[in-house]
Amino acid sequence: MASSTGIRVASKRAGAMAFAIAASAALSGSCVDRVSAERQGAEVFADRAYSSSRFNGYACATCHRATPSEQPGRVLPGAMLAGSTRRSTFWGGSVVAFEDAVALCFEKFMRGGRFDPTDDRSIALYAYLDSLASRPDAVTTPIPVTIPLTTSPPGPGDATRGQRVYDNACGYCHGAPRAAQRPIPSASTLPDDTEREHGVAQGYSIETLRQVFVEKTRHGAFLGFAGFMPPFSTETLPDQDLADIVAYLAPTLR
């Protein structure tokens, strides 16, 4: 099983089928009702207002593809979701109920408070995601997620390639380096905020500062280290890609 940090989430609710049972009960009416729910669920998937927190900057679509062909070129921290309602485990095996996997995102990253699987929007979201499970490109087996338990400073990187990787993996939330305006306003200004907290002026070495970028990217919010940022696994963002990103940002470090 993939190693992970801070993602050990026990199933505290009724179990893996609780969400499905609630949704099935609510959608037991006509086919028209189910089609309407699936359409609403697709809207919920793309809507940051799914979480009512004024501090939330994420929609499900911020971190996940619904189907393999969506958002081509982007490097997303979350797994592709077509087939997810049929998977047996999530987060590298550390979460065993679909409901708990959704709750983790909703509560930890979207700051939405306690997740309610019986909420109309949640039921619609389930209906939409479950409708994708019949697609020929759906993945119903668990998707590997490896979050290293420890991190170290990145190796040598290619700054030119790092800019391309940064644009595809980081820019959608953080914007360009040192940008005053960011697509998600609550996202850090890179590398300014990291440098301000962990830079040479604060007594840290350049090597430590470089490692901080790795730590934030690999562990995200789970160590209380990066606000509400989700972690990037080694499958979604290999070590060399991360080293290239740091090489791209490094020349701007003061």
C-alpha positions as CSV (number, residue, x, y, z in Angstrom):
1,M,0.0,0.0,0.0
2,A,1.2,3.5,-0.8
3,S,2.8,5.4,2.1
4,S,1.0,8.5,3.2
5,T,1.2,11.3,5.7
6,G,-1.8,12.5,7.7
7,I,-4.3,10.8,5.4
8,R,-5.3,8.0,7.8
9,V,-9.1,8.5,7.9
10,A,-11.1,5.8,9.5
11,S,-14.7,5.1,8.3
12,K,-16.7,6.7,11.1
13,R,-20.0,6.7,9.3
14,A,-22.3,3.8,8.3
15,G,-19.8,2.4,5.8
16,A,-18.9,2.4,2.1
17,M,-22.5,2.1,1.0
18,A,-24.0,4.8,3.1
19,F,-23.7,7.5,0.5
20,A,-25.0,5.2,-2.2
21,I,-28.0,4.2,-0.1
22,A,-28.9,7.8,0.6
23,A,-28.7,8.7,-3.0
24,S,-30.6,5.7,-4.2
25,A,-33.4,6.4,-1.8
26,A,-33.6,10.0,-2.9
27,L,-33.5,9.0,-6.6
28,S,-36.0,6.2,-6.5
29,G,-38.5,8.2,-8.5
30,S,-38.7,8.6,-12.3
31,C,-35.9,8.5,-14.8
32,V,-36.5,12.2,-15.4
33,D,-35.7,12.9,-11.8
34,R,-32.4,10.9,-12.0
35,V,-31.4,12.7,-15.2
36,S,-32.2,16.0,-13.6
37,A,-30.1,15.1,-10.6
38,E,-27.2,14.0,-12.8
39,R,-27.3,17.3,-14.6
40,Q,-27.4,19.2,-11.3
41,G,-24.5,17.1,-10.0
42,A,-22.4,18.1,-13.0
43,E,-23.0,21.7,-12.0
44,V,-22.1,21.0,-8.4
45,F,-18.9,19.3,-9.5
46,A,-17.8,22.6,-11.2
47,D,-19.2,25.0,-8.5
48,R,-17.0,26.5,-5.8
49,A,-20.2,27.4,-4.0
50,Y,-20.7,23.7,-3.1
51,S,-18.9,24.7,0.0
52,S,-20.5,27.7,1.7
53,S,-17.3,28.8,3.3
54,R,-16.3,32.3,2.2
55,F,-12.7,31.2,2.4
56,N,-13.1,28.3,0.0
57,G,-11.4,28.6,-3.4
58,Y,-12.0,25.1,-4.7
59,A,-14.6,23.2,-6.7
60,C,-14.3,19.4,-7.2
61,A,-13.2,20.3,-10.8
62,T,-10.3,22.3,-9.4
63,C,-8.5,19.1,-8.4
64,H,-10.2,16.3,-10.3
65,R,-11.1,15.4,-13.9
66,A,-14.5,13.9,-14.1
67,T,-13.4,11.9,-17.2
68,P,-10.0,11.1,-18.6
69,S,-10.3,13.6,-21.6
70,E,-11.2,16.6,-19.5
71,Q,-8.7,19.5,-18.8
72,P,-6.0,18.2,-21.2
73,G,-2.5,19.1,-20.2
74,R,-3.3,20.0,-16.6
75,V,-1.5,18.3,-13.7
76,L,-4.2,17.8,-11.1
77,P,-3.6,16.6,-7.5
78,G,-6.8,14.6,-7.4
79,A,-7.6,11.3,-9.2
80,M,-9.9,11.1,-12.2
81,L,-13.4,10.4,-10.9
82,A,-15.2,8.3,-13.6
83,G,-15.6,5.0,-11.9
84,S,-14.8,6.4,-8.4
85,T,-18.2,5.3,-6.9
86,R,-17.2,1.7,-7.6
87,R,-13.7,1.8,-6.2
88,S,-13.0,-0.1,-3.0
89,T,-10.4,2.2,-1.5
90,F,-9.1,5.8,-1.9
91,W,-6.0,7.8,-1.0
92,G,-3.7,4.9,-1.6
93,G,-5.8,2.5,0.5
94,S,-6.1,4.7,3.6
95,V,-9.8,5.6,3.1
96,V,-12.2,2.7,2.5
97,A,-15.6,4.5,2.0
98,F,-16.5,6.7,-1.0
99,E,-18.4,8.9,1.4
100,D,-15.4,9.4,3.5
101,A,-13.2,10.3,0.5
102,V,-15.7,13.0,-0.5
103,A,-16.0,14.2,3.1
104,L,-12.2,14.5,3.3
105,C,-12.1,16.8,0.3
106,F,-15.2,18.8,1.4
107,E,-14.1,19.3,5.0
108,K,-10.3,19.5,4.7
109,F,-9.8,21.4,1.5
110,M,-13.1,23.1,0.7
111,R,-13.6,24.1,4.4
112,G,-17.3,23.2,4.0
113,G,-17.9,22.0,7.6
114,R,-19.2,18.5,8.3
115,F,-20.1,16.7,5.1
116,D,-23.8,15.7,4.8
117,P,-24.3,12.9,2.3
118,T,-28.1,13.5,2.4
119,D,-27.9,17.1,1.3
120,D,-29.6,17.6,-2.1
121,R,-26.4,18.8,-3.7
122,S,-24.4,15.9,-2.4
123,I,-27.0,13.4,-3.7
124,A,-26.9,15.1,-7.1
125,L,-23.1,15.0,-7.1
126,Y,-23.2,11.3,-6.3
127,A,-25.8,10.7,-9.1
128,Y,-23.5,12.5,-11.6
129,L,-20.3,10.7,-10.5
130,D,-22.1,7.3,-10.5
131,S,-23.4,7.9,-14.0
132,L,-19.8,8.1,-15.2
133,A,-19.1,4.6,-13.9
134,S,-20.6,3.0,-17.0
135,R,-18.2,4.8,-19.4
136,P,-15.7,2.5,-21.2
137,D,-12.9,4.7,-19.9
138,A,-14.0,4.6,-16.3
139,V,-11.5,3.3,-13.7
140,T,-13.2,1.2,-11.0
141,T,-10.0,-0.1,-9.4
142,P,-8.2,1.9,-6.7
143,I,-5.8,4.5,-8.2
144,P,-2.3,4.6,-6.7
145,V,-1.5,7.5,-4.5
146,T,2.0,7.8,-3.0
147,I,2.7,10.6,-0.5
148,P,6.2,10.1,0.8
149,L,6.4,10.2,4.6
150,T,9.5,12.4,4.5
151,T,10.9,14.9,2.1
152,S,14.3,16.2,1.2
153,P,15.6,19.1,-0.9
154,P,15.0,18.6,-4.7
155,G,17.7,17.4,-7.0
156,P,19.0,19.4,-10.0
157,G,16.2,20.7,-12.3
158,D,15.6,22.2,-15.7
159,A,14.2,25.7,-15.2
160,T,12.9,26.0,-18.8
161,R,10.9,22.7,-18.4
162,G,10.0,23.8,-14.9
163,Q,8.1,26.8,-16.2
164,R,5.9,24.5,-18.4
165,V,5.3,22.2,-15.5
166,Y,4.5,25.1,-13.2
167,D,2.0,26.5,-15.6
168,N,0.2,23.2,-15.8
169,A,0.4,22.1,-12.2
170,C,0.6,25.3,-10.1
171,G,-0.5,28.3,-12.2
172,Y,-4.2,27.4,-12.2
173,C,-4.3,28.3,-8.5
174,H,-1.3,30.4,-7.8
175,G,-1.0,32.4,-11.1
176,A,2.4,33.5,-12.4
177,P,5.3,33.9,-9.9
178,R,5.0,37.1,-7.9
179,A,1.6,37.7,-9.5
180,A,-0.6,40.2,-7.6
181,Q,-3.8,38.6,-8.8
182,R,-4.2,34.9,-8.5
183,P,-7.0,32.6,-9.9
184,I,-7.7,31.5,-6.4
185,P,-7.1,34.6,-4.2
186,S,-6.4,32.5,-1.0
187,A,-3.6,30.7,-2.8
188,S,0.0,31.7,-1.8
189,T,1.9,34.2,-4.0
190,L,4.9,32.1,-5.2
191,P,7.6,32.3,-4.3
192,D,7.1,35.5,-2.2
193,D,5.0,34.0,0.6
194,T,7.3,31.0,1.0
195,E,10.3,33.2,1.0
196,R,8.8,35.5,3.5
197,E,8.2,32.7,6.0
198,H,11.2,30.5,5.3
199,G,13.8,32.7,3.5
200,V,17.4,33.6,4.2
201,A,16.2,36.7,6.1
202,Q,14.5,34.5,8.6
203,G,17.7,32.5,9.1
204,Y,16.9,29.6,6.8
205,S,19.4,28.3,4.2
206,I,18.6,28.2,0.5
207,E,18.6,24.4,0.7
208,T,15.9,24.5,3.4
209,L,13.9,27.0,1.4
210,R,14.0,24.7,-1.6
211,Q,12.9,21.8,0.6
212,V,9.9,23.9,1.9
213,F,8.6,24.0,-1.7
214,V,8.8,20.2,-1.8
215,E,7.2,19.8,1.6
216,K,4.3,22.0,0.7
217,T,3.7,20.3,-2.6
218,R,4.0,16.7,-1.3
219,H,2.2,17.1,2.0
220,G,-0.1,20.0,1.4
221,A,-2.5,20.8,4.2
222,F,-1.9,17.5,6.0
223,L,0.9,18.7,8.2
224,G,-0.6,22.1,8.8
225,F,2.1,23.4,6.5
226,A,0.4,24.8,3.5
227,G,-3.0,26.1,4.5
228,F,-5.7,24.2,2.5
229,M,-3.6,23.0,-0.4
230,P,-4.1,19.4,-1.5
231,P,-0.9,17.2,-1.8
232,F,0.5,16.1,-5.1
233,S,1.5,12.4,-5.1
234,T,4.6,11.1,-6.8
235,E,2.3,9.6,-9.5
236,T,0.8,12.9,-10.5
237,L,3.9,15.0,-10.0
238,P,7.1,13.0,-10.2
239,D,10.2,14.1,-8.3
240,Q,11.9,15.4,-11.4
241,D,8.9,17.5,-12.3
242,L,9.0,19.0,-8.8
243,A,12.7,19.6,-9.1
244,D,12.2,21.4,-12.4
245,I,9.5,23.6,-10.8
246,V,11.9,24.6,-7.9
247,A,14.6,25.3,-10.5
248,Y,12.2,27.6,-12.3
249,L,11.3,29.5,-9.1
250,A,14.8,29.4,-7.6
251,P,16.3,32.3,-9.7
252,T,13.6,34.6,-8.3
253,L,14.5,33.8,-4.6
254,R,16.1,36.7,-2.9
